[in-house]
Amino acid sequence: MYDVIVIGGGPGGYAAAIRVRQLGAQAALVEAAELGGTCVNRGCIPSKVWLRAAYLKHWIERAGEFGLKAALGGFNPTALVERKNAVAQGIREGMTALLQKNGVTLIRGRGVLKSAREVVVEGKTYEAKKIIIATGSSPVVPEVPGLKEAALTSDELFNAGDLPASVLVYGSGPIEVEMASLLAAFGTKVTLAAPQSRILPREDHDVSQRLGQALREQGVEIITGATLAQVEKAGPGFIARLGEKTMTVARVALAARKPNTDGLGLPDLGLKLNDEGAIPVNARLETAVPGVLALGDATGGWMLSHAASAMGVTAAENAMGRQADFPARLIPRGLWTNPEAAAVGLTEEEAEKQGHEVIVGDFPYPVNGLAMLRGQVDGAVKIISEAKYGEILGVHIVGAGATEIIGEAVLALQLECTADTLAHTIRMHPTFSECMMDAARDAAAWALYLPPK
């Protein structure tokens, strides 16, 4: 009998199992495939290896601006795939070692819930006082005629030995935008088709606008309000129909995902899924079945690995008797495009819809010293605060270092920081983080390095 059995060895399940052991209880982790889940093996880590290569290529091509003579000798995608695999293997080995050192029992095989206290793995039944479901997500190909044959999923892209000459990236979310940026960097002719009126519709409109402009400058064609109706085979490529518009491409790239909730035995427990196939949970990550908790991609939402890891901690602590709510409003979002983008909290539109009188602080990267000297002047920091007390409601960044800087914005929201308090902090100079302080000064109405409003 275990205190907690965790099903799924991705970032969320891994964190949950270790946290249970830290709290002095017996934990088992069930995993049918590789430890690390999508993040380590097919998502976060592989994509960032590829995007790092794109970043280096970009700066080799710009070396002349810094008095250096450099030329790109070529590109070997096979070598990049080998590096990606080596990095993922190293992380998996580290995860295995840490599970052992923490005393977590690793059970290999597919777990199915027999009851709220029993998990069956390869025909053997294991009992637990609590069960945490952390089964992640998988790529899904929309039901569009002819699309399956043309589809290039995010899982497949990062194992590519060669990149297609032309691609239609269908979708408007962060993974699709990253795919478009990456493919364009290596010479693929990219069309990004967004079903909505703009790319990144869940992000602040300024982030969407700035990244859209950056992508266009990189050669990406963006089509909005476009619904993919049909894909037809045409020689070595495909004809994609977007309403009345047609185009011929080598592949159609997709990043849509669905929660891995099929075949877990959930209906037999009386646990109903939502319309997206995700497991509904409350703020403590508890399902409708007492003793069963769920986290990460299996519950839908943003489907971010760092969100899953944080949820793993909350789920583990609640499984051990604590009563902690998961702070969903503090989940940061990021894109490792060129330039980067990151955000946390409310967008300007969301804040206004919630009835806040909004004050916006904005500081452009072209005024920042480090951005100027490095030649990374695309972007800005935008801070959303409320008028009465100046509390920061959201932070939105486009620019170099955005995915690192956003961490202090998360802390600012967690501590209910005001714009004026953040404005009075001190930053190293020259750094990109100065943009955060200067945007706060603008929100507090005393910007030092911007013209008076």
Number of C-alpha atoms within 10 A of each C-alpha: 13 16 19 27 33 33 31 30 28 28 27 33 35 29 22 34 33 25 22 27 19 15 11 10 16 19 27 25 24 28 25 17 13 16 26 27 26 21 19 24 23 20 19 15 20 26 23 19 18 20 21 15 16 20 18 12 18 15 12 15 13 16 14 12 11 10 8 10 11 12 12 10 6 7 12 10 17 13 11 19 18 12 15 22 20 12 16 21 17 11 17 18 12 13 18 15 12 14 19 13 10 15 17 22 16 19 19 15 16 18 29 20 23 18 16 18 20 19 25 19 20 13 11 8 13 18 18 19 16 22 29 27 28 33 29 30 21 17 17 15 16 13 10 11 12 16 23 15 13 22 23 22 22 22 18 13 21 24 18 14 13 11 17 20 16 19 27 26 26 25 24 25 17 21 23 24 24 20 26 28 27 24 23 21 21 16 14 19 19 28 23 28 23 24 18 15 12 19 27 22 16 14 22 20 16 18 25 19 13 18 25 20 13 18 22 14 10 16 17 21 16 21 19 15 13 20 17 20 15 16 24 16 16 12 9 8 18 22 20 24 17 19 12 8 9 13 12 18 23 23 24 26 26 26 23 19 19 19 23 21 20 13 11 19 17 19 12 11 15 10 15 16 16 11 7 12 16 23 27 19 17 12 14 21 26 20 21 16 15 11 16 26 27 29 33 31 27 25 29 22 13 15 18 21 22 17 23 29 20 20 27 32 23 25 35 29 19 19 24 18 8 12 13 14 14 19 14 14 14 19 17 21 19 20 19 24 26 23 22 20 28 24 30 22 24 22 23 24 13 16 18 13 10 9 9 15 12 20 21 21 22 23 26 20 23 16 14 22 17 19 21 13 12 11 13 18 19 19 24 26 31 29 32 27 28 21 15 10 11 20 20 30 27 26 31 30 33 28 28 25 18 24 19 15 20 24 14 14 26 20 12 21 19 13 11 13 18 20 29 20 16 21 21 12 12 10 14 8 11 12 13 23 22 23 25 28 24 29 28 33 25 26 29 21 17 16 20 10 12 15 6 9 7
